[in-house]
Amino acid sequence: MFSHFVHIAQMSQTDDTRTMILQAAVERILHYGYSKTTMAEIAKDCNMSAGNIYRFFASKIDIAEAMAHKFNEEAYLTFEKIVARKETASNRLRELFHYDLARTYSAIEDEAKILEVAEVLSKERPLYMNEKLAKERVYLSAILEDGVRAGEYRALSNPNEIAEMWQAALMKFRFPQLFSKLTLPKLQRELDGVMDLLLAGISPQSAVPAPWDGVTPATGEVCPVTGKLIDSLESTALSENR
């Protein structure tokens, strides 16, 4: 029994130390930038040896990922509240994506150096990004399923897959690297326009389009749609335009 309480106390102390390191890292990275921050400097800010910090974080990229997880966990709490609202499914989907866009845009505007962290994570930790998207699909799928039950949307054979397609279509509004230096009102207008199209595609009046056989091949190969060579198609088009 005593050893159990000792173990709990040690875990609590470890969590406290990790929190202290993470806070020090956030402050330094937001001030100097990710590339100009070292593990030794973070350790010094925490009054610990450079070697000791590796007991809690194996590398600087692990600290960056922990920063991102903390940022995301705060968003997930809001996502849960949005899912639970007594609102139409469409309004909840709009609220969720608009909230995420405004929050991300504000974070980048207030702390520009956090964009570097996002870029490093996308390159060095692609699995983290996939896990983030998978977590978000849980909330999106729940709203889509509510919409189907309420008759707001047509029957969806795989809501999780539909949620994944929505994420792909709205990628520009999810990741700051894709904002293209546009203003928030401009991004919000574009987001509304794309969501109008997506919502129309799952409305009760919509029909699932016929599947496409494949991607158009490179020039010189046979087009899977017409069965003709791409070169011959180009020649035909040119002759018709003369």
C-alpha positions as CSV (number, residue, x, y, z in Angstrom):
1,M,0.0,0.0,0.0
2,F,2.8,2.4,1.0
3,S,4.7,1.7,-2.3
4,H,1.5,2.5,-4.2
5,F,1.3,6.0,-2.7
6,V,5.0,6.5,-3.3
7,H,4.4,5.6,-7.0
8,I,1.5,8.1,-7.2
9,A,3.6,10.8,-5.6
10,Q,6.5,10.1,-8.0
11,M,4.1,10.3,-11.0
12,S,2.7,13.6,-9.7
13,Q,6.2,15.0,-9.4
14,T,7.1,13.9,-12.9
15,D,4.0,15.5,-14.3
16,D,4.8,18.7,-12.4
17,T,8.4,18.7,-13.8
18,R,7.1,18.0,-17.4
19,T,4.7,20.9,-17.0
20,M,7.4,23.2,-15.8
21,I,9.7,22.2,-18.7
22,L,6.9,22.6,-21.2
23,Q,6.0,26.1,-19.9
24,A,9.6,27.2,-20.1
25,A,9.9,25.8,-23.6
26,V,6.8,27.6,-24.8
27,E,8.0,30.9,-23.4
28,R,11.5,30.6,-25.0
29,I,10.2,29.2,-28.4
30,L,7.6,32.0,-28.7
31,H,10.3,34.6,-28.0
32,Y,13.3,33.3,-29.9
33,G,11.7,30.7,-32.3
34,Y,11.9,27.0,-32.5
35,S,15.2,26.7,-34.5
36,K,17.0,29.1,-32.2
37,T,16.0,27.3,-29.0
38,T,18.1,24.5,-27.6
39,M,17.4,21.8,-25.0
40,A,20.3,23.2,-22.9
41,E,18.7,26.7,-22.8
42,I,15.3,25.2,-21.8
43,A,17.0,23.2,-19.0
44,K,18.8,26.4,-17.8
45,D,15.5,28.2,-17.6
46,C,14.2,25.3,-15.4
47,N,17.3,25.4,-13.2
48,M,18.2,21.8,-14.1
49,S,21.1,20.2,-15.9
50,A,21.0,19.7,-19.7
51,G,21.3,16.0,-19.2
52,N,18.4,15.9,-16.7
53,I,15.9,17.4,-19.1
54,Y,16.2,14.3,-21.4
55,R,14.6,12.2,-18.6
56,F,11.3,14.0,-19.4
57,F,11.6,14.8,-23.1
58,A,13.7,12.8,-25.5
59,S,14.2,15.6,-27.9
60,K,13.1,19.2,-28.8
61,I,10.6,17.8,-31.3
62,D,9.0,15.9,-28.5
63,I,8.5,19.2,-26.6
64,A,7.0,20.8,-29.8
65,E,4.6,17.9,-30.1
66,A,3.6,18.3,-26.4
67,M,2.9,22.0,-27.1
68,A,0.7,21.1,-30.0
69,H,-1.2,18.4,-28.0
70,K,-1.9,21.0,-25.2
71,F,-3.2,23.4,-27.8
72,N,-5.4,20.7,-29.4
73,E,-6.8,19.4,-26.1
74,E,-8.2,22.9,-25.4
75,A,-9.9,22.8,-28.7
76,Y,-11.4,19.4,-28.2
77,L,-13.2,20.6,-25.1
78,T,-14.9,23.2,-27.2
79,F,-15.6,20.6,-30.0
80,E,-17.5,18.5,-27.4
81,K,-19.6,21.5,-26.4
82,I,-20.4,22.2,-30.0
83,V,-21.4,18.6,-30.7
84,A,-23.8,18.6,-27.7
85,R,-25.6,21.8,-28.7
86,K,-29.3,21.7,-29.5
87,E,-28.7,23.1,-32.9
88,T,-29.0,21.9,-36.5
89,A,-26.2,19.7,-37.6
90,S,-25.2,22.2,-40.4
91,N,-25.0,25.1,-37.9
92,R,-22.8,22.9,-35.6
93,L,-20.5,22.0,-38.5
94,R,-20.1,25.6,-39.4
95,E,-19.5,26.6,-35.8
96,L,-16.8,24.0,-35.4
97,F,-14.8,24.9,-38.5
98,H,-15.2,28.7,-37.9
99,Y,-14.1,28.3,-34.3
100,D,-11.0,26.3,-35.4
101,L,-10.1,28.8,-38.1
102,A,-10.5,31.9,-35.9
103,R,-8.6,30.2,-33.0
104,T,-5.7,29.1,-35.2
105,Y,-5.6,32.5,-37.0
106,S,-5.5,34.4,-33.7
107,A,-2.8,32.2,-32.3
108,I,-0.6,32.8,-35.3
109,E,-1.3,36.5,-35.4
110,D,-0.5,36.9,-31.6
111,E,2.6,34.6,-31.7
112,A,4.0,34.4,-35.2
113,K,6.8,32.1,-34.1
114,I,4.3,29.3,-33.4
115,L,4.0,28.8,-37.2
116,E,7.5,27.5,-37.2
117,V,6.5,24.8,-34.7
118,A,3.5,23.8,-36.9
119,E,5.8,23.5,-40.0
120,V,8.4,21.4,-38.1
121,L,5.7,19.0,-36.8
122,S,4.2,18.6,-40.3
123,K,7.6,17.6,-41.7
124,E,9.1,15.6,-38.8
125,R,6.0,14.1,-37.2
126,P,3.4,13.3,-39.9
127,L,2.0,10.6,-37.7
128,Y,1.0,13.3,-35.2
129,M,-0.9,15.2,-37.8
130,N,-2.7,12.0,-38.8
131,E,-3.7,11.3,-35.2
132,K,-4.9,14.9,-34.9
133,L,-7.2,14.5,-37.9
134,A,-8.5,11.1,-36.7
135,K,-9.4,12.6,-33.3
136,E,-11.3,15.5,-35.0
137,R,-13.2,13.1,-37.2
138,V,-14.8,11.6,-34.1
139,Y,-16.6,15.0,-33.5
140,L,-17.4,15.5,-37.2
141,S,-18.9,12.0,-37.5
142,A,-21.1,12.5,-34.5
143,I,-22.6,15.7,-36.0
144,L,-23.0,14.0,-39.4
145,E,-24.8,11.1,-37.8
146,D,-27.1,13.5,-35.9
147,G,-27.9,15.2,-39.2
148,V,-28.9,11.9,-40.8
149,R,-31.1,10.9,-37.9
150,A,-32.9,14.3,-38.0
151,G,-33.5,14.0,-41.8
152,E,-31.2,17.0,-42.4
153,Y,-28.9,14.9,-44.6
154,R,-29.3,12.0,-46.9
155,A,-28.3,8.5,-45.7
156,L,-24.5,8.3,-45.4
157,S,-23.0,4.8,-45.6
158,N,-19.8,5.8,-43.9
159,P,-19.9,9.1,-41.9
160,N,-16.3,8.7,-40.8
161,E,-15.2,8.6,-44.5
162,I,-17.4,11.6,-45.3
163,A,-15.8,13.4,-42.4
164,E,-12.4,12.6,-43.8
165,M,-13.4,14.0,-47.2
166,W,-14.6,17.2,-45.5
167,Q,-11.3,17.6,-43.8
168,A,-9.6,17.2,-47.2
169,A,-11.8,19.8,-48.8
170,L,-11.3,22.3,-45.9
171,M,-7.6,21.7,-45.4
172,K,-6.8,25.3,-46.4
173,F,-8.7,26.6,-43.4
174,R,-7.2,24.2,-40.9
175,F,-3.5,24.7,-41.2
176,P,-1.8,28.1,-41.0
177,Q,0.8,27.2,-43.6
178,L,-2.1,27.3,-46.2
179,F,-3.6,30.6,-45.1
180,S,-1.6,32.4,-47.9
181,K,-1.4,35.6,-45.9
182,L,-5.1,36.2,-46.4
183,T,-7.1,38.2,-43.9
184,L,-9.4,36.4,-41.5
185,P,-12.6,37.9,-43.1
186,K,-11.4,36.7,-46.5
187,L,-10.7,33.2,-45.2
188,Q,-14.1,33.1,-43.4
189,R,-15.9,34.1,-46.6
190,E,-14.1,31.3,-48.5
191,L,-14.8,28.8,-45.7
192,D,-18.6,29.6,-45.9
193,G,-18.5,29.2,-49.7
194,V,-16.8,25.8,-49.6
195,M,-19.1,24.6,-46.7
196,D,-22.2,25.6,-48.8
197,L,-21.0,23.2,-51.5
198,L,-20.2,20.4,-49.0
199,L,-23.6,20.8,-47.3
200,A,-25.4,20.8,-50.6
201,G,-23.6,17.5,-51.4
202,I,-25.1,15.7,-48.4
203,S,-28.6,17.3,-48.5
204,P,-31.6,14.9,-48.8
205,Q,-32.2,16.1,-52.4
206,S,-28.6,15.4,-53.5
207,A,-27.6,12.2,-55.3
208,V,-24.3,10.4,-55.0
209,P,-22.4,10.9,-58.3
210,A,-21.4,7.9,-60.4
211,P,-17.9,6.6,-59.6
212,W,-15.1,7.7,-61.8
213,D,-12.9,4.9,-63.2
214,G,-9.6,6.5,-62.6
215,V,-7.2,9.3,-62.9
216,T,-6.4,10.8,-66.3
217,P,-3.0,9.3,-67.4
218,A,0.0,11.2,-68.7
219,T,0.1,12.4,-72.3
220,G,0.8,9.5,-74.6
221,E,-1.2,7.0,-72.6
222,V,-4.8,5.8,-73.1
223,C,-7.5,7.8,-71.4
224,P,-9.6,5.5,-69.2
225,V,-12.7,7.5,-69.9
226,T,-12.7,7.6,-73.7
227,G,-10.3,4.7,-74.4
228,K,-8.3,7.0,-76.8
229,L,-4.7,8.1,-76.7
230,I,-4.3,11.5,-75.0
231,D,-2.3,12.7,-78.0
232,S,-5.1,11.9,-80.4
233,L,-7.6,13.7,-78.1
234,E,-5.4,16.8,-78.2
235,S,-5.1,16.5,-82.0
236,T,-8.9,16.2,-82.3
237,A,-9.5,19.2,-80.1
238,L,-7.0,21.3,-82.1
239,S,-8.6,20.4,-85.4
240,E,-12.1,21.2,-84.1
241,N,-10.9,24.6,-83.0
242,R,-9.5,25.5,-86.4
